[in-house]
Amino acid sequence: MKLGIVGLPNVGKSTLFNAITRAGAEAANYPFCTIEPNVGVVTVPDERLDKLAEIYNPEKYTPAVVEFVDIAGLVAGASKGEGLGNKFLSNIRECDAIVHVVRCFDDANVVHVNGNADPARDIETIDIELILSDLEIMEKRVERTRKMARADKKIQAELECYEKIVSVLAEGKSARTIEFTEDELEFTGDLQLISMKPVLYCANIAEDDIKNPDIPYVRTVEEIAKKEGSGVVVISAKIEEELGQLDPEDRQVFLDDLGIESAGLDKMIQASYTLLGLISFLTAGPKEVRAWTIKEGTKAPQAAGKIHSDFERGFIRAEVVAYDDLMACGSYNAAKEKGLVRSEGKEYVMHDGDVVVFRFNV
């Protein structure tokens, strides 16, 4: 999973990036301190994998990972070259989803590019720049496709799809608001439009608000997200930065003292999985315990293909036990003796937390 972090300058993007990746990206109190995109890879926290490792004591422990891409802060006119401009938007076109960091605190000591925090205005500013960037790309695509359609009438349907997208973007609406037919979806797969990607709003609040985050700024973000079907997490980037400098035991003590159940990173990843419809299945043994990320609704052969294409081609069956059943029994063999290990065929739809052994022909 690859997430692109966007937002205005000085909303806490790089501070958050530092915290969740511990990559040390510069986070200074002036606009555009992020010049080149920062990329960091973090492991997905999963207690289930930790417990399996305790049982199997494997040679290798491989959690799922998330890649974060932090680009320079965007300002009004970015799509036309203002600030650091459109150049950096290309770095997030390949991301699966957008994490839009929104400043939800007032602080005279931290410069705001527009003078003061205003979540609705700030969100609209970023949305417009993403839409305009997509519009520029789509207008060029329409122009090229129109020329080809003159010589090949089969391309007419593709052209009509692209013109539909342009008309919506030109109205200032995101591409994700468009309802596509199944035929049209065949034409949109390679467009990599930023405004078509799912959005997770990250409401960055002050440290003092962490125990009571129900504040007007956050409610504004939640209302916007609800209208467009996006996700929301509430975090304090400064607290996350402090957490990122602690070892696991001290981190938990710090969370307990603050009265927070989980770190912002955990909440972001969980919300991103939900937003993208992702789940994890697990494989476990003395050689390796590992988490594999798949789309919800994936069938067993395709899940096996995530491990190796040979597993999918030669798929025979999947031997599946629910994680909770495995832990209750204490071992795979004990679960098997109790009849809790199921033999599933090609039509089996994978569930989150399935612990699987795939059988296949080479």
C-alpha positions as semicolon CSV with decimal commas, in nm:
position;residue;x (nm);y (nm);z (nm)
1;M;0,000;0,000;0,000
2;K;0,137;0,338;-0,103
3;L;-0,001;0,659;0,051
4;G;0,071;1,010;-0,071
5;I;0,073;1,287;0,192
6;V;-0,058;1,625;0,075
7;G;-0,155;1,953;0,238
8;L;-0,071;2,320;0,261
9;P;0,274;2,424;0,385
10;N;0,317;2,412;0,763
11;V;0,012;2,198;0,841
12;G;0,228;1,925;0,998
13;K;0,290;1,701;0,696
14;S;0,663;1,659;0,742
15;T;0,636;1,642;1,121
16;L;0,388;1,359;1,078
17;F;0,606;1,193;0,816
18;N;0,905;1,211;1,052
19;A;0,701;1,058;1,329
20;I;0,558;0,765;1,140
21;T;0,867;0,676;0,938
22;R;1,141;0,807;1,167
23;A;1,308;0,913;0,842
24;G;1,422;1,251;0,967
25;A;1,265;1,458;0,690
26;E;1,322;1,827;0,757
27;A;1,030;1,997;0,931
28;A;1,096;2,368;0,972
29;N;0,867;2,662;1,046
30;Y;0,863;2,812;0,698
31;P;0,684;2,723;0,375
32;F;0,838;2,480;0,126
33;C;1,107;2,334;0,352
34;T;1,038;2,001;0,180
35;I;1,208;2,042;-0,157
36;E;1,232;1,685;-0,281
37;P;0,965;1,424;-0,207
38;N;1,043;1,216;0,100
39;V;0,971;0,844;0,082
40;G;0,954;0,617;0,383
41;V;0,845;0,257;0,434
42;V;0,693;0,146;0,764
43;T;0,574;-0,192;0,885
44;V;0,207;-0,249;0,959
45;P;0,155;-0,317;1,331
46;D;-0,018;-0,654;1,369
47;E;-0,039;-0,825;1,706
48;R;-0,155;-1,144;1,534
49;L;0,179;-1,176;1,360
50;D;0,362;-1,120;1,688
51;K;0,163;-1,399;1,856
52;L;0,230;-1,638;1,567
53;A;0,600;-1,561;1,595
54;E;0,584;-1,661;1,963
55;I;0,436;-1,997;1,863
56;Y;0,664;-2,079;1,570
57;N;0,985;-1,891;1,662
58;P;1,048;-1,848;1,286
59;E;1,374;-1,777;1,108
60;K;1,207;-1,483;0,936
61;Y;0,939;-1,234;1,043
62;T;0,778;-1,037;0,757
63;P;0,498;-0,790;0,832
64;A;0,302;-0,603;0,567
65;V;0,443;-0,262;0,480
66;V;0,309;0,080;0,387
67;E;0,502;0,329;0,177
68;F;0,449;0,699;0,253
69;V;0,537;0,972;0,004
70;D;0,559;1,326;0,145
71;I;0,568;1,603;-0,114
72;A;0,619;1,978;-0,082
73;G;0,327;2,178;0,057
74;L;0,082;2,294;-0,207
75;V;-0,058;2,645;-0,236
76;A;-0,323;2,811;-0,450
77;G;-0,189;2,814;-0,805
78;A;0,032;2,507;-0,755
79;S;-0,115;2,343;-1,067
80;K;0,013;2,644;-1,266
81;G;0,355;2,655;-1,104
82;E;0,300;2,858;-0,788
83;G;0,512;2,763;-0,486
84;L;0,700;2,450;-0,582
85;G;0,431;2,380;-0,836
86;N;0,283;2,096;-1,027
87;K;0,617;1,919;-1,060
88;F;0,576;1,729;-0,733
89;L;0,220;1,612;-0,794
90;S;0,357;1,348;-1,031
91;N;0,520;1,181;-0,729
92;I;0,183;1,086;-0,582
93;R;0,002;0,980;-0,900
94;E;0,104;0,618;-0,842
95;C;-0,020;0,615;-0,481
96;D;-0,320;0,405;-0,382
97;A;-0,474;0,678;-0,167
98;I;-0,416;1,035;-0,052
99;V;-0,356;1,135;0,310
100;H;-0,466;1,499;0,327
101;V;-0,321;1,661;0,639
102;V;-0,539;1,949;0,763
103;R;-0,426;2,193;1,030
104;C;-0,684;2,201;1,310
105;F;-0,511;2,423;1,562
106;D;-0,420;2,790;1,609
107;D;-0,062;2,883;1,689
108;A;0,083;3,229;1,628
109;N;0,432;3,077;1,645
110;V;0,372;2,844;1,349
111;V;0,331;3,028;1,021
112;H;0,015;2,954;0,822
113;V;0,045;3,025;0,451
114;N;-0,303;3,184;0,451
115;G;-0,263;3,367;0,782
116;N;-0,488;3,146;0,994
117;A;-0,626;2,793;1,019
118;D;-0,951;2,734;0,831
119;P;-1,003;2,363;0,753
120;A;-1,284;2,412;0,498
121;R;-1,089;2,674;0,302
122;D;-0,763;2,479;0,327
123;I;-0,925;2,156;0,205
124;E;-1,086;2,341;-0,086
125;T;-0,753;2,497;-0,183
126;I;-0,583;2,159;-0,210
127;D;-0,882;1,998;-0,385
128;I;-0,886;2,268;-0,652
129;E;-0,515;2,226;-0,725
130;L;-0,548;1,847;-0,755
131;I;-0,850;1,888;-0,983
132;L;-0,676;2,146;-1,203
133;S;-0,370;1,924;-1,231
134;D;-0,590;1,634;-1,343
135;L;-0,780;1,861;-1,582
136;E;-0,459;1,962;-1,758
137;I;-0,365;1,596;-1,807
138;M;-0,713;1,496;-1,925
139;E;-0,741;1,780;-2,176
140;K;-0,420;1,658;-2,338
141;R;-0,552;1,299;-2,331
142;V;-0,877;1,409;-2,499
143;E;-0,686;1,594;-2,768
144;R;-0,474;1,287;-2,850
145;T;-0,769;1,049;-2,839
146;R;-0,983;1,274;-3,057
147;K;-0,721;1,257;-3,332
148;M;-0,713;0,876;-3,313
149;A;-1,093;0,853;-3,306
150;R;-1,111;1,014;-3,650
151;A;-0,933;0,716;-3,798
152;D;-1,082;0,447;-3,571
153;K;-1,447;0,467;-3,463
154;K;-1,389;0,199;-3,196
155;I;-1,202;0,463;-2,997
156;Q;-1,512;0,684;-2,986
157;A;-1,636;0,528;-2,660
158;E;-1,298;0,592;-2,498
159;L;-1,309;0,954;-2,615
160;E;-1,658;1,001;-2,473
161;C;-1,540;0,867;-2,135
162;Y;-1,249;1,111;-2,127
163;E;-1,474;1,401;-2,229
164;K;-1,708;1,306;-1,945
165;I;-1,418;1,329;-1,699
166;V;-1,306;1,666;-1,838
167;S;-1,657;1,813;-1,804
168;V;-1,674;1,712;-1,436
169;L;-1,324;1,838;-1,356
170;A;-1,400;2,167;-1,534
171;E;-1,690;2,216;-1,291
172;G;-1,442;2,199;-1,002
173;K;-1,550;1,849;-0,894
174;S;-1,315;1,560;-0,816
175;A;-1,296;1,265;-1,054
176;R;-1,396;1,032;-0,768
177;T;-1,746;1,188;-0,777
178;I;-1,806;1,038;-1,123
179;E;-2,013;0,721;-1,159
180;F;-1,852;0,510;-1,431
181;T;-2,008;0,220;-1,620
182;E;-1,819;-0,109;-1,630
183;D;-1,714;-0,035;-1,987
184;E;-1,585;0,310;-1,890
185;L;-1,379;0,166;-1,606
186;E;-1,169;-0,014;-1,868
187;F;-1,057;0,326;-1,994
188;T;-0,976;0,478;-1,654
189;G;-0,735;0,218;-1,514
190;D;-0,415;0,381;-1,635
191;L;-0,512;0,747;-1,594
192;Q;-0,363;0,783;-1,243
193;L;-0,582;1,083;-1,166
194;I;-0,510;1,218;-0,819
195;S;-0,864;1,345;-0,766
196;M;-0,996;0,994;-0,838
197;K;-0,805;0,840;-0,548
198;P;-0,968;0,772;-0,210
199;V;-0,888;1,036;0,053
200;L;-0,806;0,997;0,420
201;Y;-0,822;1,330;0,601
202;C;-0,572;1,360;0,884
203;A;-0,694;1,628;1,124
204;N;-0,381;1,754;1,298
205;I;-0,477;1,893;1,639
206;A;-0,279;2,065;1,916
207;E;-0,122;1,858;2,192
208;D;-0,358;2,013;2,447
209;D;-0,664;1,891;2,252
210;I;-0,559;1,526;2,236
211;K;-0,774;1,423;2,536
212;N;-1,079;1,604;2,399
213;P;-1,050;1,618;2,018
214;D;-1,417;1,709;1,967
215;I;-1,341;2,065;1,856
216;P;-1,504;2,281;1,583
217;Y;-1,210;2,245;1,342
218;V;-1,226;1,865;1,361
219;R;-1,605;1,862;1,323
220;T;-1,566;2,065;1,003
221;V;-1,325;1,807;0,860
222;E;-1,555;1,521;0,962
223;E;-1,854;1,687;0,794
224;I;-1,662;1,733;0,468
225;A;-1,537;1,374;0,478
226;K;-1,886;1,239;0,542
227;K;-2,030;1,423;0,241
228;E;-1,773;1,277;0,003
229;G;-1,735;0,932;0,160
230;S;-1,377;0,986;0,271
231;G;-1,206;0,869;0,589
232;V;-1,089;1,076;0,887
233;V;-0,831;1,021;1,161
234;V;-0,753;1,271;1,435
235;I;-0,389;1,295;1,544
236;S;-0,142;1,535;1,699
237;A;0,168;1,534;1,479
238;K;0,378;1,674;1,765
239;I;0,275;1,391;1,996
240;E;0,338;1,139;1,719
241;E;0,685;1,290;1,679
242;E;0,753;1,235;2,050
243;L;0,619;0,878;2,030
244;G;0,846;0,805;1,735
245;Q;1,152;0,871;1,951
246;L;1,055;0,620;2,221
247;D;1,109;0,246;2,242
248;P;0,793;0,026;2,242
249;E;0,761;-0,006;2,622
250;D;0,805;0,365;2,689
251;R;0,571;0,444;2,402
252;Q;0,290;0,243;2,562
253;V;0,347;0,416;2,898
254;F;0,329;0,753;2,721
255;L;0,004;0,654;2,547
256;D;-0,144;0,536;2,876
257;D;-0,050;0,862;3,046
258;L;-0,224;1,055;2,769
259;G;-0,528;0,828;2,776
260;I;-0,483;0,732;2,409
261;E;-0,557;0,375;2,302
262;S;-0,331;0,369;1,996
263;A;-0,074;0,578;1,814
264;G;-0,173;0,790;1,516
265;L;0,022;0,564;1,280
266;D;-0,185;0,263;1,383
267;K;-0,507;0,461;1,332
268;M;-0,391;0,588;0,993
269;I;-0,302;0,242;0,866
270;Q;-0,624;0,086;0,994
271;A;-0,829;0,366;0,837
272;S;-0,636;0,332;0,510
273;Y;-0,704;-0,043;0,496
274;T;-1,074;0,025;0,553
275;L;-1,080;0,304;0,294
276;L;-0,916;0,085;0,029
277;G;-1,106;-0,232;0,121
278;L;-0,790;-0,424;0,219
279;I;-0,746;-0,719;0,453
280;S;-0,454;-0,939;0,557
281;F;-0,415;-1,314;0,552
282;L;-0,130;-1,484;0,736
283;T;0,114;-1,766;0,668
284;A;0,305;-1,922;0,954
285;G;0,572;-2,185;1,006
286;P;0,925;-2,235;1,143
287;K;1,080;-2,071;0,836
288;E;0,864;-1,757;0,829
289;V;0,557;-1,586;0,964
290;R;0,420;-1,329;0,724
291;A;0,125;-1,099;0,659
292;W;-0,007;-1,060;0,305
293;T;-0,226;-0,769;0,200
294;I;-0,513;-0,838;-0,042
295;K;-0,837;-0,677;-0,154
296;E;-1,148;-0,775;0,039
297;G;-1,336;-1,032;-0,169
298;T;-1,020;-1,197;-0,308
299;K;-1,060;-1,570;-0,371
300;A;-0,812;-1,831;-0,251
301;P;-0,627;-1,891;-0,584
302;Q;-0,564;-1,518;-0,632
303;A;-0,449;-1,487;-0,270
304;A;-0,208;-1,772;-0,333
305;G;-0,084;-1,582;-0,636
306;K;0,028;-1,301;-0,405
307;I;0,287;-1,543;-0,268
308;H;0,394;-1,681;-0,606
309;S;0,232;-1,703;-0,948
310;D;0,297;-2,082;-0,949
311;F;0,072;-2,113;-0,642
312;E;-0,219;-1,963;-0,835
313;R;-0,159;-2,158;-1,155
314;G;-0,128;-2,492;-0,976
315;F;-0,380;-2,423;-0,700
316;I;-0,539;-2,736;-0,550
317;R;-0,683;-2,618;-0,220
318;A;-0,628;-2,389;0,076
319;E;-0,607;-2,527;0,428
320;V;-0,750;-2,248;0,641
321;V;-0,783;-2,188;1,013
322;A;-0,914;-1,867;1,169
323;Y;-0,648;-1,687;1,370
324;D;-0,861;-1,685;1,689
325;D;-0,920;-2,061;1,661
326;L;-0,549;-2,125;1,610
327;M;-0,457;-1,919;1,916
328;A;-0,724;-2,087;2,127
329;C;-0,584;-2,431;2,037
330;G;-0,220;-2,329;2,073
331;S;-0,094;-2,496;1,757
332;Y;-0,191;-2,579;1,399
333;N;-0,195;-2,954;1,471
334;A;-0,422;-2,908;1,775
335;A;-0,660;-2,699;1,565
336;K;-0,657;-2,969;1,298
337;E;-0,740;-3,241;1,555
338;K;-1,042;-3,037;1,665
339;G;-1,163;-3,004;1,306
340;L;-1,100;-2,630;1,292
341;V;-0,870;-2,645;0,988
342;R;-1,090;-2,629;0,678
343;S;-1,010;-2,744;0,327
344;E;-1,128;-2,472;0,089
345;G;-1,146;-2,473;-0,291
346;K;-1,116;-2,220;-0,573
347;E;-1,435;-2,032;-0,484
348;Y;-1,338;-1,964;-0,123
349;V;-1,334;-1,592;-0,041
350;M;-1,051;-1,503;0,196
351;H;-1,121;-1,344;0,535
352;D;-0,909;-1,107;0,740
353;G;-0,691;-1,310;0,977
354;D;-0,710;-1,639;0,787
355;V;-0,399;-1,846;0,859
356;V;-0,341;-2,044;0,541
357;V;-0,139;-2,329;0,393
358;F;-0,179;-2,346;0,015
359;R;-0,159;-2,682;-0,166
360;F;-0,063;-2,668;-0,532
361;N;0,083;-2,861;-0,825
362;V;0,417;-2,740;-0,958
